[in-house]
Amino acid sequence: MKNLVIVESPSKSKTIEKYLGKDYKVLSSKGHIRDLATTGKYGLGVDLEDNFKPNYILMKGKSKLVSDLKKEASSSDNVILATDPDREGEAISWHLKETLGLKDNNYGRVVFNEITEPAIKEAFKSPRKIDMQLVHSQESRRILDRIIGFRLSKLMQYKTDGKSAGRVQSVALKIIVDREREIQAFIPEEYYTIEADFKDFKAELKKYKGKDIEVKTSHEADEILSKLSNAFNIVNVEKKLKNKQSKLPFTTSTLTQMASNRFNYPASKTMSIAQKLYEGVNLGDETVGLISYMRTDSIRLSDLFVKDTKKYITSNYGKEYVGYTKKAKNTENVQDAHEAIRPTSINRTPESIKKYLTPEEYKLYSLIYIRTLSSLMADAKFEATTVDLENKDYIFKASGQVNVFDGYLKVYKDYEDSNDSILPDFANYKSKVIVCSKVYKLQHFTEPKPRFTEAKLIAELERLGIGRPSTYAKIISVLKERKYVTIKDKKFFPTDIGIKVTDKLQEFFSSFINVNYTASMEEDLDKIADGELVWYKVLDKFYNDFEPLLDVAFKEMQKDAPEETGEICPLCGKPLVIRNGKYGKFTACSAYPECKYIKKEEKVIVEICDCPKCGHKIIEKKTKKGKIFYGCNNYPKCNYALWDKPTGEICPTCGGLIVSKNDKTYCPNCDKK
């Protein structure tokens, strides 16, 4: 029997085909094959009058691929759709089924959480049919994003310098803008702490006559200091054994946060590396997926993996290091069909496969491996000591801790600060009085909440229920691309246009572009997936509320006046202004459309270095869409060109130019970084 298997990514194909054997041929759809058309009312590709019926067309460049897949499907006895195990993957499988004309009796749908031989073979034992509830949930998200994206983006482009708006993107931007305004409006308040230095430790003032104390001014602090002596009475020493639990295994959100904080990776880079680890790495004698599916909000681990890992812990660290503490449960709306992000085999240690990984892959795999291993290890135990010191009815406190059992920190200590803070053994003090070397005040000022880093923004989106694991990286990329935010010292700052777009949207669409509505819509999409809501009724409710607001905004939103250049139009004498076009800014007459004058900009030629192919000059150029590249000025006789900026150095291997990107140099021909 001939079986055709279709996956999303070409890099999975050979690995899965090897696992399945000679009766299976595995091909790739290379992601989505269809998308909404841009025809119909407002170019939405949706029939607004017929329950939002979508009009799908083949994506650009996919005709030959689909033709080849049809040919293979028609000559196969059975077709198995094995796209990713999420709603997006379910939708891709449905599009393949519809486009290839597959019948219910000759296709199956399989899902797997990892690309390993046991997982693949187990998945193929129980194929199912496509889950249309999952498909409708993904369709609804796509249609929602198309309606809001197309309609609001057109409004923003017409009324402002903004390029786009979106259902989740604009809420994320609002969160950044709101935080910036909170910071700008913040008025710092002065306060003081009072500390005492002893030989081996410090103590801080906490109470006065049994009540908590706050010191607001320098004068209050000086008054307290004037009453104190250097002699303190030891009034209480308390020792407790405290347990410290390991962190939960990674979700998409927590992995991107940790990689950002530890390695300074943007979310898009983390997900790109994780995708490679998931799809498979050649380990010499086999190609295997190293981690489970990386788009997940679940913290669950499979029973088999837990069993194998506990056996590994017992064998390598001892039975006392095995963790039995019940971990936190998944929160609401988690797609628990997935697992947490974990290594596919606990026996595949980072060191054992280091030579097969790039430095970046090794760092991320190590992080995932150690986090998962530690999550199943025993609690660390600390002996915590607190001492109360009394001076003129003022109580100072000092605290310390000593690790008495490292537990999960045996493997996780490099990723978590757990230094000991040792206090003296007060039980051995002959006197109950202890003398400090000095008592002093420290001035402080209250601080506003910090600006968001990429990691903190993802954490906030997750906390608020906005977006899903597959969308975090894209949300942030769009905000950067649209120049709605800039990043300084790893923190987000909203730009002027980002603030303006936010204010315009809040003026007319505050009932849609807000945290509560967006989170509620995510819940509705989850309910569609669970069969609790009818997808087109959700869209109908949204559209009937949204479209009237849009009509008002097009009529009443004040349009930004274009910036004048100070020059006069040579054709009609009206002022010239700067306008935004499809490919960037340009200078034109303010009397458009009556006067269609456009100023031709003088081209500034930036020479970079000599062309290694013909000896002419490599210069900075732009595509029609405004993207910068570097090419020979002897074009079309010489077509030598590069996307990244040449350094002028010649590669000793191929003779081409070495280029620079993200502060790293490499040869684009040899890829020798």
C-alpha positions as CSV (number, residue, x, y, z in Angstrom):
1,M,0.0,0.0,0.0
2,K,1.3,3.4,-1.0
3,N,0.8,6.1,1.7
4,L,1.4,9.8,1.2
5,V,2.2,11.9,4.3
6,I,2.1,15.7,4.2
7,V,3.8,17.8,6.8
8,E,4.4,21.6,7.1
9,S,8.1,21.8,7.1
10,P,10.5,20.3,4.5
11,S,13.1,19.7,7.2
12,K,10.8,17.2,8.9
13,S,10.1,15.2,5.8
14,K,13.2,13.0,5.5
15,T,13.3,12.2,9.2
16,I,9.7,11.1,9.4
17,E,10.0,9.2,6.1
18,K,13.0,7.2,7.6
19,Y,10.9,6.4,10.7
20,L,7.9,5.2,8.7
21,G,9.6,3.0,6.1
22,K,9.3,2.2,2.4
23,D,5.5,2.2,2.3
24,Y,5.4,5.9,3.1
25,K,6.4,9.0,1.1
26,V,6.6,12.2,3.1
27,L,6.2,15.6,1.4
28,S,5.9,19.2,2.7
29,S,3.2,21.8,2.2
30,K,5.8,24.5,3.2
31,G,3.3,26.0,5.6
32,H,-0.1,27.4,4.5
33,I,-1.1,26.8,0.9
34,R,-4.2,29.0,0.9
35,D,-5.2,32.4,2.4
36,L,-8.1,34.8,2.2
37,A,-8.5,36.5,-1.1
38,T,-8.4,40.3,-1.3
39,T,-11.6,40.6,-3.3
40,G,-15.2,41.4,-2.3
41,K,-16.4,44.2,-0.1
42,Y,-13.5,46.2,1.3
43,G,-11.1,43.6,-0.1
44,L,-11.7,41.3,2.9
45,G,-12.1,38.1,1.0
46,V,-15.2,37.3,3.1
47,D,-18.9,37.3,2.2
48,L,-20.3,39.6,4.9
49,E,-23.8,38.7,3.8
50,D,-23.5,34.9,3.9
51,N,-22.4,34.1,7.5
52,F,-18.8,35.4,6.8
53,K,-18.1,32.7,4.2
54,P,-14.4,33.0,3.4
55,N,-13.1,33.0,-0.1
56,Y,-9.8,31.2,-0.2
57,I,-7.2,31.3,-3.0
58,L,-3.8,29.6,-3.4
59,M,-1.0,31.7,-2.0
60,K,1.5,33.2,-4.4
61,G,4.1,30.7,-5.5
62,K,2.2,27.6,-4.3
63,S,0.6,26.5,-7.6
64,K,3.3,24.1,-8.7
65,L,3.7,22.7,-5.1
66,V,-0.1,22.0,-5.0
67,S,-0.1,20.5,-8.4
68,D,2.7,18.1,-7.4
69,L,0.9,17.2,-4.2
70,K,-2.3,16.5,-6.1
71,K,-0.4,14.2,-8.4
72,E,1.1,12.3,-5.5
73,A,-2.3,12.1,-3.7
74,S,-4.1,10.8,-6.7
75,S,-1.6,7.9,-7.0
76,S,-1.6,7.0,-3.3
77,D,-3.9,4.6,-1.5
78,N,-4.0,6.8,1.6
79,V,-3.1,10.4,2.5
80,I,-2.1,11.2,6.1
81,L,-2.1,14.9,7.1
82,A,0.6,15.4,9.8
83,T,0.8,19.2,10.2
84,D,1.6,20.8,13.5
85,P,-0.5,19.9,16.6
86,D,-2.3,23.2,17.1
87,R,-5.2,25.1,15.6
88,E,-3.0,26.6,12.9
89,G,-1.8,23.1,11.9
90,E,-5.4,21.8,12.0
91,A,-6.4,24.5,9.6
92,I,-3.5,23.8,7.2
93,S,-4.6,20.1,7.2
94,W,-8.1,21.1,6.3
95,H,-6.9,23.4,3.5
96,L,-4.9,20.5,2.1
97,K,-7.9,18.2,2.3
98,E,-10.1,20.7,0.5
99,T,-7.5,21.7,-2.1
100,L,-6.4,18.1,-2.9
101,G,-9.9,16.9,-3.0
102,L,-9.4,14.2,-0.4
103,K,-12.3,12.0,0.5
104,D,-13.2,10.9,4.1
105,N,-12.4,7.3,3.2
106,N,-8.8,7.9,2.0
107,Y,-7.3,10.4,4.4
108,G,-6.3,10.6,8.1
109,R,-5.1,13.3,10.4
110,V,-2.3,12.5,12.9
111,V,-0.6,14.7,15.5
112,F,2.5,14.2,17.5
113,N,4.2,16.4,20.1
114,E,7.8,15.4,19.2
115,I,9.7,14.1,16.2
116,T,11.1,10.9,17.5
117,E,10.6,7.4,16.1
118,P,8.5,6.1,19.0
119,A,6.2,9.2,19.0
120,I,5.8,9.2,15.2
121,K,5.0,5.4,15.1
122,E,2.5,5.7,18.0
123,A,0.7,8.7,16.3
124,F,0.3,6.7,13.1
125,K,-1.4,3.9,14.9
126,S,-4.5,6.1,15.6
127,P,-5.3,8.6,12.8
128,R,-8.4,10.6,13.1
129,K,-10.5,13.0,11.0
130,I,-10.0,16.8,10.9
131,D,-11.5,18.6,13.9
132,M,-13.6,21.2,12.3
133,Q,-14.2,23.1,15.6
134,L,-10.4,23.8,15.7
135,V,-10.5,24.8,12.1
136,H,-13.4,27.2,12.7
137,S,-11.6,28.7,15.6
138,Q,-8.5,29.4,13.5
139,E,-10.7,30.7,10.6
140,S,-12.5,33.1,13.0
141,R,-9.2,34.4,14.3
142,R,-8.0,35.0,10.7
143,I,-11.2,36.7,9.6
144,L,-11.3,38.9,12.7
145,D,-7.7,39.9,12.1
146,R,-8.4,40.5,8.5
147,I,-11.4,42.8,9.1
148,I,-9.8,44.8,11.9
149,G,-6.4,44.9,10.2
150,F,-7.7,46.0,6.8
151,R,-10.3,48.4,8.0
152,L,-8.4,50.0,10.8
153,S,-5.1,50.1,8.9
154,K,-6.8,51.9,6.0
155,L,-8.2,54.4,8.5
156,M,-4.8,55.0,10.1
157,Q,-3.1,55.4,6.7
158,Y,-5.7,57.9,5.6
159,K,-5.9,59.9,8.9
160,T,-2.4,59.6,10.3
161,D,1.2,58.6,9.5
162,G,0.5,55.2,11.0
163,K,0.8,52.1,8.7
164,S,-1.4,49.6,10.4
165,A,-3.6,48.7,13.4
166,G,-4.6,45.3,14.6
167,R,-6.8,43.4,17.1
168,V,-3.9,42.4,19.4
169,Q,-1.1,44.5,18.0
170,S,-2.8,47.8,19.0
171,V,-3.7,46.6,22.5
172,A,0.0,45.6,23.0
173,L,1.0,49.1,21.8
174,K,-1.6,50.7,24.2
175,I,0.0,48.8,27.1
176,I,3.4,50.3,26.2
177,V,2.0,53.8,25.7
178,D,0.0,53.6,29.0
179,R,3.1,52.6,30.9
180,E,5.1,55.4,29.4
181,R,2.5,58.0,30.4
182,E,2.4,56.5,33.9
183,I,6.2,56.9,34.1
184,Q,6.1,60.5,32.8
185,A,3.4,61.4,35.3
186,F,5.1,59.8,38.2
187,I,6.2,62.1,41.1
188,P,8.9,60.5,43.2
189,E,8.5,60.5,47.0
190,E,11.4,60.6,49.4
191,Y,11.8,58.0,52.2
192,Y,14.5,56.7,54.4
193,T,15.7,53.4,55.8
194,I,17.9,53.1,58.9
195,E,20.5,50.4,59.2
196,A,23.0,49.1,61.7
197,D,26.3,47.6,60.8
198,F,27.6,44.7,62.9
199,K,30.8,42.7,62.5
200,D,29.3,40.0,60.3
201,F,25.9,41.3,59.2
202,K,23.5,44.2,58.9
203,A,20.1,44.9,60.4
204,E,17.4,47.2,59.3
205,L,14.8,49.2,61.3
206,K,11.3,47.6,60.9
207,K,9.1,48.4,64.0
208,Y,8.6,50.9,66.8
209,K,6.8,49.7,69.9
210,G,5.5,46.7,68.0
211,K,4.1,48.6,65.0
212,D,5.6,48.9,61.5
213,I,7.4,52.2,60.9
214,E,7.9,54.3,57.8
215,V,10.5,57.1,57.8
216,K,9.4,59.8,55.3
217,T,11.9,62.7,55.9
218,S,15.5,63.3,56.8
219,H,14.4,65.1,59.9
220,E,12.4,62.0,61.1
221,A,15.4,59.8,60.4
222,D,17.7,62.2,62.4
223,E,15.3,62.2,65.3
224,I,15.4,58.4,65.5
225,L,19.1,58.3,65.2
226,S,19.5,60.8,68.0
227,K,17.7,58.3,70.3
228,L,19.6,55.2,69.5
229,S,22.8,53.8,71.1
230,N,25.3,51.3,69.6
231,A,24.1,48.6,72.0
232,F,21.3,46.3,70.9
233,N,19.4,43.7,72.8
234,I,18.9,40.3,71.2
235,V,15.2,39.8,71.8
236,N,14.3,36.9,69.5
237,V,16.1,34.4,67.3
238,E,14.0,32.2,65.1
239,K,15.2,29.3,62.9
240,K,13.0,27.6,60.3
241,L,13.6,24.9,57.7
242,K,12.2,26.2,54.4
243,N,11.6,24.4,51.2
244,K,12.2,26.1,47.8
245,Q,10.4,24.5,44.8
246,S,11.9,24.3,41.4
247,K,10.4,26.3,38.5
248,L,7.8,24.7,36.3
249,P,8.8,23.5,32.8
250,F,8.8,26.0,30.0
251,T,5.9,27.2,28.1
252,T,6.4,29.4,25.0
253,S,6.0,32.5,27.1
254,T,8.4,31.5,29.9
255,L,11.0,30.2,27.4
256,T,11.0,33.5,25.4
257,Q,11.2,35.5,28.7
258,M,14.1,33.4,30.0
259,A,16.0,33.5,26.7
260,S,15.5,37.2,26.5
261,N,16.8,37.8,30.1
262,R,19.6,35.4,30.0
263,F,20.9,35.5,26.4
264,N,19.3,38.8,25.1
265,Y,17.5,36.8,22.4
266,P,14.5,38.5,20.9
267,A,11.4,36.3,20.9
268,S,11.6,35.8,17.1
269,K,15.1,34.4,17.5
270,T,14.2,32.1,20.3
271,M,11.3,30.6,18.4
272,S,13.4,30.2,15.3
273,I,16.1,28.2,17.2
274,A,13.4,26.2,19.0
275,Q,11.8,25.4,15.7
276,K,15.1,23.9,14.4
277,L,15.5,21.9,17.6
278,Y,11.9,20.6,17.3
279,E,12.1,19.7,13.6
280,G,15.3,17.7,13.9
281,V,19.1,17.8,14.1
282,N,21.5,15.5,12.5
283,L,23.4,13.7,15.3
284,G,25.7,11.7,13.0
285,D,23.9,8.3,12.9
286,E,20.4,9.7,13.1
287,T,18.3,12.9,12.6
288,V,15.9,13.4,15.5
289,G,13.8,16.2,17.1
290,L,15.5,17.3,20.3
291,I,12.6,19.1,21.9
292,S,8.8,18.7,22.0
293,Y,6.5,21.2,20.2
294,M,7.5,24.7,21.1
295,R,4.2,26.6,20.7
296,T,2.4,25.7,23.9
297,D,0.9,27.2,27.0
298,S,0.7,23.9,28.9
299,I,3.0,22.9,31.8
300,R,2.1,19.2,31.6
301,L,4.7,16.5,31.0
302,S,3.8,13.1,29.7
303,D,3.7,10.2,32.2
304,L,6.3,8.3,30.3
305,F,8.8,11.2,30.2
306,V,8.2,11.8,34.0
307,K,8.9,8.1,34.7
308,D,12.1,8.1,32.6
309,T,13.3,11.3,34.1
310,K,12.8,10.2,37.7
311,K,14.8,7.0,36.9
312,Y,17.5,9.2,35.4
313,I,17.6,11.4,38.5
314,T,17.8,8.4,40.8
315,S,20.6,6.9,38.8
316,N,22.7,10.1,38.5
317,Y,22.0,12.0,41.7
318,G,20.4,9.6,44.1
319,K,16.8,8.7,45.2
320,E,16.6,11.7,47.6
321,Y,16.8,14.1,44.6
322,V,13.6,12.8,43.0
323,G,10.8,15.3,43.4
324,Y,7.4,14.2,44.5
325,T,5.8,17.6,45.1
326,K,2.6,18.1,43.1
327,K,3.1,20.8,40.6
328,A,0.7,23.7,39.8
329,K,-2.1,22.8,37.4
330,N,-2.6,24.4,34.0
331,T,-4.7,27.6,34.1
332,E,-7.9,28.1,32.2
333,N,-8.0,28.0,28.4
334,V,-4.7,26.1,28.2
335,Q,-4.5,23.7,25.2
336,D,-3.6,20.7,27.3
337,A,-3.4,18.4,24.3
338,H,0.2,19.8,24.2
339,E,2.9,19.3,26.7
340,A,5.4,21.8,28.1
341,I,8.5,22.4,26.1
342,R,10.9,19.6,27.1
343,P,13.7,17.5,25.7
344,T,12.5,14.4,23.8
345,S,14.9,12.2,25.8
346,I,16.3,13.0,29.2
347,N,19.3,10.7,28.3
348,R,20.3,13.1,25.5
349,T,22.3,15.5,27.7
350,P,23.5,18.8,26.2
351,E,27.1,17.9,26.5
352,S,26.6,14.6,24.6
353,I,25.3,16.4,21.5
354,K,27.2,19.7,21.8
355,K,29.4,19.0,18.8
356,Y,26.3,18.7,16.5
357,L,24.7,22.0,17.6
358,T,25.5,25.7,16.8
359,P,26.5,27.7,19.9
360,E,23.0,29.3,20.0
361,E,21.2,25.9,19.6
362,Y,23.4,24.5,22.4
363,K,22.5,27.3,24.8
364,L,18.8,27.1,24.2
365,Y,18.7,23.3,24.3
366,S,20.8,23.3,27.6
367,L,18.3,25.8,29.1
368,I,15.3,23.6,28.1
369,Y,17.0,20.4,29.3
370,I,18.1,21.8,32.7
371,R,14.8,23.5,33.3
372,T,12.8,20.3,32.6
373,L,15.2,18.1,34.6
374,S,15.1,20.4,37.6
375,S,11.3,20.7,37.5
376,L,11.1,17.0,38.5
377,M,13.8,17.2,41.2
378,A,13.3,17.5,45.0
379,D,12.9,20.9,46.7
380,A,16.0,22.6,47.9
381,K,16.0,23.0,51.7
382,F,17.3,26.1,53.5
383,E,17.7,26.8,57.2
384,A,16.4,30.4,57.5
385,T,17.3,32.5,60.6
386,T,15.7,35.7,61.7
387,V,16.9,37.8,64.6
388,D,15.1,40.7,66.2
389,L,17.3,43.4,67.9
390,E,15.8,46.0,70.2
391,N,17.2,49.5,70.8
392,K,15.1,52.1,72.7
393,D,11.8,50.3,71.7
394,Y,13.0,50.3,68.0
395,I,13.2,46.8,66.5
396,F,15.8,46.0,63.9
397,K,15.7,42.8,61.9
398,A,18.4,40.7,60.2
399,S,17.8,37.6,58.2
400,G,20.0,34.9,56.6
401,Q,19.7,31.5,55.1
402,V,22.0,28.5,54.7
403,N,21.4,25.7,52.1
404,V,21.2,22.4,53.9
405,F,20.1,20.3,50.8
406,D,20.6,21.5,47.3
407,G,17.8,19.5,45.7
408,Y,16.9,20.8,42.2
409,L,19.7,23.4,42.6
410,K,22.1,20.6,42.0
411,V,21.5,21.2,38.3
412,Y,19.8,24.6,38.2
413,K,22.2,26.7,40.3
414,D,23.7,28.5,37.3
415,Y,20.2,29.8,36.3
416,E,19.0,30.9,39.7
417,D,20.6,33.1,42.5
418,S,20.7,31.1,45.7
419,N,23.7,32.3,47.6
420,D,23.9,31.7,51.3
421,S,23.6,34.6,53.6
422,I,25.0,33.5,56.9
423,L,24.2,35.0,60.3
424,P,26.3,34.4,63.4
425,D,25.3,31.6,65.8
426,F,23.5,33.8,68.4
427,A,23.0,30.8,70.7
428,N,26.7,30.9,71.5
429,Y,26.7,34.6,72.4
430,K,27.5,34.9,76.1
431,S,25.7,38.2,76.4
432,K,22.2,39.1,75.1
433,V,23.6,42.5,74.1
434,I,25.4,43.1,70.8
435,V,27.2,46.3,69.8
436,C,27.2,47.7,66.2
437,S,30.0,49.7,64.6
438,K,27.6,52.4,63.3
439,V,23.9,53.3,62.8
440,Y,23.0,55.4,59.8
441,K,20.2,56.6,57.5
442,L,19.9,55.9,53.7
443,Q,17.9,58.2,51.4
444,H,15.6,56.6,48.8
445,F,13.0,57.7,46.3
446,T,10.0,55.8,45.1
447,E,10.2,54.7,41.5
448,P,7.6,54.2,38.8
449,K,6.9,50.8,37.3
450,P,9.7,50.1,34.8
451,R,9.3,50.2,31.1
452,F,8.6,46.9,29.4
453,T,11.4,44.7,28.1
454,E,10.5,42.2,25.5
455,A,10.4,39.5,28.1
456,K,8.2,41.5,30.5
457,L,5.8,42.5,27.7
458,I,5.3,38.8,26.8
459,A,4.7,38.0,30.4
460,E,2.1,40.9,30.7
461,L,0.3,39.7,27.5
462,E,0.1,36.2,28.9
463,R,-1.1,37.5,32.3
464,L,-3.8,39.5,30.7
465,G,-4.9,36.6,28.4
466,I,-4.0,38.5,25.2
467,G,-2.6,36.6,22.2
468,R,-1.5,33.0,22.3
469,P,1.9,31.1,22.2
470,S,2.1,31.3,18.4
471,T,1.5,35.1,18.3
472,Y,3.8,36.7,20.9
473,A,6.9,37.0,18.6
474,K,4.8,38.3,15.7
475,I,3.1,41.0,17.8
476,I,6.5,42.4,18.9
477,S,8.0,42.2,15.4
478,V,5.1,44.2,13.9
479,L,5.4,46.9,16.5
480,K,9.1,47.3,15.6
481,E,8.5,47.1,11.9
482,R,5.8,49.8,12.0
483,K,8.2,52.0,14.0
484,Y,5.5,52.3,16.7
485,V,8.2,51.6,19.3
486,T,12.0,51.9,19.7
487,I,14.2,49.9,22.0
488,K,16.8,51.5,24.2
489,D,18.7,49.6,26.8
490,K,16.4,46.6,26.0
491,K,13.3,48.6,27.0
492,F,10.3,49.7,24.8
493,F,9.7,53.4,24.2
494,P,6.7,54.3,22.2
495,T,7.4,56.7,19.3
496,D,5.4,59.8,18.5
497,I,3.5,58.0,15.8
498,G,2.9,55.0,18.1
499,I,1.4,57.4,20.7
500,K,-0.7,59.2,18.1
501,V,-2.1,56.0,16.6
502,T,-3.0,54.8,20.1
503,D,-4.8,58.0,21.0
504,K,-6.8,58.0,17.7
505,L,-7.8,54.4,18.3
506,Q,-8.8,55.1,21.8
507,E,-10.9,58.2,20.8
508,F,-13.1,56.1,18.5
509,F,-12.5,52.4,19.3
510,S,-11.9,52.2,23.0
511,S,-14.6,49.5,23.3
512,F,-12.6,47.2,21.0
513,I,-9.0,48.2,21.5
514,N,-8.7,47.3,25.2
515,V,-7.4,44.5,27.3
516,N,-10.7,43.2,28.5
517,Y,-12.3,42.9,25.1
518,T,-9.3,41.3,23.5
519,A,-9.0,38.8,26.3
520,S,-12.7,38.1,26.1
521,M,-12.4,37.5,22.3
522,E,-9.6,35.0,23.0
523,E,-11.9,33.2,25.3
524,D,-14.6,33.1,22.6
525,L,-12.2,31.7,20.2
526,D,-11.4,29.0,22.7
527,K,-15.1,28.3,23.1
528,I,-15.5,27.9,19.3
529,A,-12.7,25.3,19.4
530,D,-14.6,23.5,22.2
531,G,-17.9,23.6,20.3
532,E,-19.5,26.0,22.8
533,L,-20.0,28.9,20.4
534,V,-20.9,29.1,16.7
535,W,-18.1,30.8,14.9
536,Y,-20.1,33.0,12.4
537,K,-22.4,34.2,15.2
538,V,-19.3,35.4,17.1
539,L,-18.1,37.2,14.0
540,D,-21.6,38.7,13.3
541,K,-21.8,40.1,16.8
542,F,-18.4,41.7,16.5
543,Y,-19.0,43.1,13.0
544,N,-22.4,44.7,13.9
545,D,-20.7,46.5,16.8
546,F,-17.5,47.4,15.0
547,E,-18.6,48.7,11.6
548,P,-20.8,51.6,12.8
549,L,-17.8,52.9,14.9
550,L,-15.6,52.7,11.8
551,D,-18.1,54.8,9.8
552,V,-18.1,57.5,12.4
553,A,-14.3,57.5,12.6
554,F,-13.9,57.9,8.8
555,K,-16.2,60.9,9.0
556,E,-15.1,62.6,12.2
557,M,-11.5,61.6,12.9
558,Q,-9.3,64.7,12.3
559,K,-6.8,64.1,9.6
560,D,-3.2,65.0,10.4
561,A,-2.0,67.9,8.3
562,P,1.1,67.0,6.2
563,E,4.4,68.6,7.2
564,E,5.4,71.5,5.0
565,T,9.0,71.6,3.7
566,G,9.2,75.4,3.3
567,E,9.5,75.0,-0.5
568,I,7.0,76.2,-3.1
569,C,5.5,74.0,-5.9
570,P,7.1,75.1,-9.2
571,L,3.8,74.3,-11.1
572,C,1.1,76.0,-9.0
573,G,2.9,78.0,-6.3
574,K,1.3,76.1,-3.4
575,P,3.5,74.8,-0.5
576,L,5.3,71.5,-0.9
577,V,4.6,68.9,1.8
578,I,6.0,65.5,2.9
579,R,3.6,62.6,2.2
580,N,3.7,58.9,3.0
581,G,3.7,56.6,0.0
582,K,3.7,52.9,-0.5
583,Y,7.5,52.9,-0.6
584,G,8.2,55.5,2.0
585,K,8.1,59.3,2.3
586,F,8.2,61.7,-0.7
587,T,7.8,65.4,-1.3
588,A,4.7,66.6,-3.3
589,C,2.4,69.5,-3.8
590,S,-0.1,70.2,-1.0
591,A,-2.8,71.0,-3.7
592,Y,-3.1,67.3,-4.7
593,P,-5.2,66.0,-6.5
594,E,-5.6,69.3,-8.4
595,C,-1.8,69.5,-8.8
596,K,0.1,66.2,-9.1
597,Y,3.6,67.6,-8.8
598,I,6.1,65.3,-7.1
599,K,9.6,66.4,-6.4
600,K,12.3,64.2,-7.8
601,E,14.8,63.4,-5.1
602,E,18.5,63.6,-5.9
603,K,20.1,60.3,-5.5
604,V,23.0,60.3,-3.0
605,I,25.4,57.6,-4.1
606,V,27.1,55.9,-1.1
607,E,30.2,54.0,-2.2
608,I,31.1,51.1,0.0
609,C,34.1,49.3,-1.5
610,D,35.4,47.8,-4.8
611,C,33.4,45.1,-6.5
612,P,35.3,41.8,-6.3
613,K,33.7,40.6,-9.6
614,C,34.5,43.5,-12.0
615,G,36.5,46.1,-10.1
616,H,33.8,48.8,-10.1
617,K,32.2,50.2,-6.9
618,I,29.7,48.5,-4.6
619,I,27.1,51.1,-3.7
620,E,24.1,51.3,-1.5
621,K,20.8,50.8,-3.4
622,K,17.1,50.4,-2.7
623,T,14.5,48.0,-4.0
624,K,11.2,49.4,-5.2
625,K,9.8,48.8,-1.8
626,G,12.6,50.8,-0.1
627,K,14.6,47.9,1.3
628,I,18.4,48.6,1.3
629,F,20.8,46.3,-0.5
630,Y,24.4,46.6,-1.8
631,G,25.1,46.1,-5.5
632,C,27.6,46.9,-8.2
633,N,27.3,50.3,-10.0
634,N,28.2,48.5,-13.2
635,Y,24.8,46.8,-13.3
636,P,23.4,45.3,-15.6
637,K,26.9,44.3,-16.9
638,C,27.8,43.1,-13.4
639,N,25.0,41.7,-11.2
640,Y,27.0,41.3,-8.0
641,A,24.8,42.1,-5.0
642,L,24.4,41.5,-1.3
643,W,21.7,42.1,1.3
644,D,24.0,42.8,4.2
645,K,26.6,45.6,4.3
646,P,30.1,44.6,3.0
647,T,33.1,45.3,5.2
648,G,35.4,45.6,2.3
649,E,37.3,42.4,3.3
650,I,37.6,39.5,0.9
651,C,36.8,36.0,1.9
652,P,40.0,33.8,1.5
653,T,37.9,30.8,0.5
654,C,35.6,32.0,-2.2
655,G,36.9,35.5,-3.0
656,G,33.6,37.2,-2.3
657,L,33.0,40.1,0.1
658,I,32.6,39.5,3.8
659,V,29.6,41.3,5.2
660,S,28.4,42.5,8.6
661,K,25.1,41.8,10.4
662,N,24.2,42.4,14.0
663,D,27.8,43.2,14.9
664,K,29.0,39.8,13.4
665,T,30.9,39.3,10.2
666,Y,30.5,36.4,7.8
667,C,30.8,35.3,4.2
668,P,27.3,35.0,2.6
669,N,28.7,32.4,0.1
670,C,30.5,30.2,2.5
671,D,28.5,31.2,5.6
672,K,31.7,31.0,7.7
673,K,30.9,33.2,10.7
